[in-house]
Every structure is written in C-alpha cells, then in structure tokens.
C-alpha cells in the first residue's frame, strides 16, 4: 500500500500534533520510509510505503488537523490538494480535533475523520474516528490479553470519573454551552452545527443514580470524581488516579460510557481496550466505520431517549446472554480495539473507502 502525505514541506515542531495515521512515517525530523519506525507502530514495512507523488498513492493523508488550516489561514492548501485529488482521481483523509462538533467547509475529495460532532448535523463527508490510546493492559497489569470475567448472576457495573448532581455543576456546564453557541452565532448566524445543551457531569450522575437504584439486579462499582481526572496536580497523583481508573474497569463487567464535554466517549475505547462491555449511551454520536463494524454487537446500546430504562435494559441484556457468549464478547471487544482499530487496519479500511 502506497501512502502519500500532503504538505510535508510544513515545519513539524512536535510530532504529537500530526494525524495519528501519519506518524509511522515521521521520525523526529523528517518524513521517512523507516522499517523500524513502521514496525514500532504495528505496520508491516513491506506492505506500507511512503511515496513522494500523489499519482502513485493508494491513499492520501493530511498530516495536520483541519482546524489548523483554518486557524492559520492556510485553507488554500486544502483547496490545492482537492484539485490534485480531482486530477489524479484520489481521495484524501484529514482529521478534526477538539470537543466541539464544528462543521468546516468541505471538499468532495476530502473526508474528515473526527471523534466529535453530531451525526444528524454533519454531512457524509464527516466520518467517526476513534481516540488513540496507549495499551494499558501490558503497561499497568503486565498482561497482553484480557482475562474475561465469568458470567455472574448479578453483574458488576463500573464507573470512575466526573459525575456530580450539584446545581452549581448544572449551571456551570449549561452556561458554557450557551456561550459556545453565542460565539458560533456571532461568527455565522445561519449555521446548523449548534451544540445542544448537555451538562455531562450532571447527566452522568443521574444515570449512575438510576443504576444504583437497581441493587437487586445490578451491583455497582462507582468512584465519583468532582473534577476531571480527580483534579490531579502532581505526577504521582496522575499515576495513582490512572491506576484506579483502569482497575475500576478491570474489576467490573459493564462500564457506563456516555459523552463528556464533547459528543464522544473516550471511555468507550478504554473499555474495549480492557476487554470489558460498554454500556454505550448514544447521543447522536459518530462512531468509526459504522458501515462495516456492527457496534451493537459489542456494547449494550442505549439511545438517549431510553436512558430512564438503563438499569432494566442492562439487566435484560445480562439475563439474555449465555455464559459462553458473555466470555466471548469480552474477548471480541479486546480484539476489536487491538486489531480492527489498529493503525494498519484503519489505513487499509480507508484505502477501501469505508
């Protein structure tokens, strides 16, 4: 597979700002075809080659966030790339960062990959994308494969994170969304990409409360945080809170996964990584490769308008699944994260145009 990376003439001050799919081709200074570097990212060096001309490419990748091009007044580079793609019959892929579901100007040959945004608001030029994560199983728990939990009569539902019912939290988060929409209105009154009011910390706490009230059918393993990442200030505190977070997932069967400040859940991918079962509350989210991944086979799927029945639906799901399928689902979820959502697999999927 031949990969063309656009705009390699731009200076890269920190490779962490590069689109994750392009990093296997960039060392500390240059764009390279280095076998060791590609291997370290899980790519077979013989199967993936960086090419210098777009006409020879199987796939075209944009190295910097689409946000960057518009913030720095460099959108003309995207226009030029679009014309190149038209000329050589290619498709390019860029990514959008940040919590907000902003709709950027579009080009017929460029697909935007993004974790944030609302499916009903955005065009089909926008596709869901995952959150890249470091594999915590070997790092924290010294194991390469998940160890599935056997099915229990009463399953454990886990959650560790920011959730608070206090009115001040509701007021703060609601005000933030209102200010965001006022800013968008000022920039472009006729736009469609508004941020629905969603005080995530408050709503999470309400969902946890509903689950907690079903103590006869669900056992809870909740750790409430009043601040993001428990408000850590030192490296030691960060290490401890990280361990507590993933230990909570590992000790649970199901994990509540609902959006945060942005309309996506990092916890969804962390739960898959740990080989557990997400309780995914869908708030008009965009998930990766929805045309080829049947996400409902990997999660307990709860639509937002069904949230008040969340405890009953989790209980019913657990009662309906066999002990063998319960174990296999955990294995499949770890495999989905490690293999299907790997860098190599994603590049191949993009080359097949979803």
Long-range contacts (C-beta under 8 A, 24 or more apart in sequence): 1-47, 1-48, 1-49, 1-58, 1-59, 1-347, 1-348, 1-351, 2-49, 2-51, 2-56, 2-57, 2-58, 2-59, 3-48, 3-49, 3-50, 3-51, 3-57, 3-58, 3-59, 3-61, 3-347, 4-50, 4-51, 4-52, 4-53, 4-54, 4-56, 4-57, 4-59, 4-60, 4-61, 4-90, 5-31, 5-50, 5-61, 5-63, 6-54, 6-60, 6-61, 6-62, 6-63, 6-77, 6-81, 6-92, 7-62, 7-63, 7-64, 7-77, 7-81, 8-63, 10-63, 10-64, 12-63, 17-64, 17-65, 17-68, 18-63, 18-64, 19-61, 19-62, 19-63, 19-64, 19-65, 19-94, 19-95, 20-95, 20-132, 20-343, 21-61, 21-93, 21-343, 21-346, 21-347, 21-350, 22-61, 22-63, 24-48, 24-343, 25-50, 26-63, 41-343, 42-342, 42-343, 42-344, 43-343, 43-344, 43-347, 44-344, 47-344, 48-344, 48-347, 54-84, 54-85, 54-88, 54-90, 55-88, 57-90, 58-351, 59-91, 59-93, 59-347, 59-350, 59-351, 60-85, 60-90, 60-91, 60-92, 60-93, 61-92, 61-93, 61-94, 62-92, 62-93, 62-94, 62-95, 62-110, 65-94, 65-95, 65-96, 65-97, 66-94, 66-95, 66-96, 66-104, 66-112, 67-96, 67-97, 67-98, 67-102, 67-104, 70-104, 70-105, 75-105, 78-107, 78-110, 79-107, 81-107, 81-109, 81-110, 82-107, 82-108, 82-109, 82-110, 85-109, 85-110, 91-353, 93-350, 95-129, 96-126, 98-262, 99-260, 99-261, 99-262, 100-180, 100-195, 100-262, 101-193, 101-195, 101-262, 101-263, 102-184, 102-193, 103-191, 103-192, 103-193, 114-286, 115-262, 115-264, 115-286, 116-262, 116-263, 116-264, 116-286, 117-193, 117-263, 117-286, 118-193, 118-196, 118-263, 118-284, 118-285, 118-286, 119-284, 119-285, 119-286, 120-284, 121-192, 121-193, 121-194, 121-284, 122-193, 122-286, 126-286, 127-286, 127-288, 127-289, 127-354, 128-285, 128-286, 128-287, 128-288, 128-289, 128-290, 129-288, 130-269, 130-288, 130-341, 130-346, 131-264, 131-266, 131-269, 133-266, 133-269, 133-270, 133-273, 135-273, 135-338, 136-242, 136-246, 136-270, 136-273, 136-274, 137-273, 137-274, 137-275, 140-242, 140-243, 140-246, 141-246, 141-250, 145-275, 145-334, 146-274, 146-275, 146-276, 146-330, 146-331, 146-334, 147-275, 148-275, 148-326, 148-327, 148-328, 148-330, 148-331, 149-253, 149-276, 149-327, 149-330, 150-323, 150-326, 150-327, 151-318, 151-321, 151-322, 151-323, 151-326, 151-327, 152-253, 154-216, 154-217, 154-218, 154-219, 155-218, 155-219, 155-253, 155-254, 155-314, 155-318, 156-218, 156-219, 156-220, 156-221, 156-251, 156-252, 156-253, 156-254, 157-211, 157-218, 157-219, 157-220, 157-221, 157-252, 157-253, 157-254, 157-255, 157-256, 157-279, 157-314, 158-220, 158-221, 158-222, 158-248, 158-249, 158-251, 158-252, 158-253, 158-254, 158-255, 158-256, 158-276, 159-204, 159-208, 159-221, 159-222, 159-223, 159-248, 159-255, 159-256, 160-222, 160-223, 160-225, 160-244, 160-245, 160-248, 160-249, 161-204, 161-223, 161-225, 161-245, 161-267, 162-200, 162-201, 162-204, 162-225, 162-226, 162-227, 162-228, 162-260, 163-201, 163-204, 163-205, 163-208, 163-222, 163-224, 163-225, 164-201, 164-202, 164-205, 164-224, 164-226, 165-202, 165-205, 165-206, 165-209, 169-199, 169-201, 169-202, 170-199, 170-202, 172-199, 173-198, 173-199, 173-200, 173-201, 173-202, 174-199, 198-259, 198-263, 198-283, 200-258, 200-259, 200-260, 200-261, 203-258, 204-256, 204-258, 207-256, 207-258, 207-281, 207-307, 207-310, 208-256, 210-307, 210-308, 210-310, 210-311, 211-256, 211-310, 211-311, 211-314, 213-311, 214-311, 214-312, 214-315, 217-311, 217-315, 218-311, 218-314, 218-315, 221-248, 221-251, 221-252, 223-248, 246-270, 246-274, 249-274, 249-276, 250-274, 250-276, 252-276, 253-277, 253-318, 254-278, 254-279, 254-300, 254-314, 254-318, 255-279, 256-281, 257-281, 257-299, 258-283, 259-283, 259-285, 268-299, 269-337, 269-341, 271-333, 272-298, 272-333, 272-334, 272-336, 272-337, 272-341, 273-334, 273-337, 273-338, 274-334, 275-330, 275-331, 275-333, 275-334, 276-330, 276-333, 277-329, 277-330, 277-333, 278-333, 279-310, 279-314, 281-307, 281-310, 288-341, 288-346, 289-340, 289-349, 289-354, 291-354, 292-349, 292-354, 293-336, 293-340, 297-332, 298-329, 298-332, 298-333, 298-336
